[in-house]
């Protein structure tokens, strides 16, 4: 039997969060954390609203999932995020010992791979899931932002 709860399914949920961020004027990055095919955290960038440079979607998701689980380690969880994590988020994900990270669009300038940031040795990484959709949303956001200024 085919499992409907695959990486594409959960990335679509992360993209919904990115749309919420877009509507709030935040850089449109969304994230969900999943354990055993169940979403336990869903969030998006909140850097503008909270006036906090650390309020990236991934950081919010780590905190929310840890609170849900009652512990700091996410070693049975998967993070779905619409943009490749930056080095700050990758560092936090390292310490959370997350099992798997699935991201949509690559970030060639600020992504953890470009910066050489290491993840936990047991963390599996999958990139490029719904990358075109995630990238298109980011491009639309910055085009609209430039046109407003």
Protein Blocks (a to p, Z undefined) as FASTA:
>chain_A
ZZfbbfklmmmmmmmmmmmmmmnopacddddddeehiafbdcddfklmnopaklcfklmm
mmmmmmmnopabfklbccddfbdcdfklmmmmmmnopabdcdfbdcfklgmklnopacdf
klccdehiaklmmmmmmmmmmmmmmmmZZ
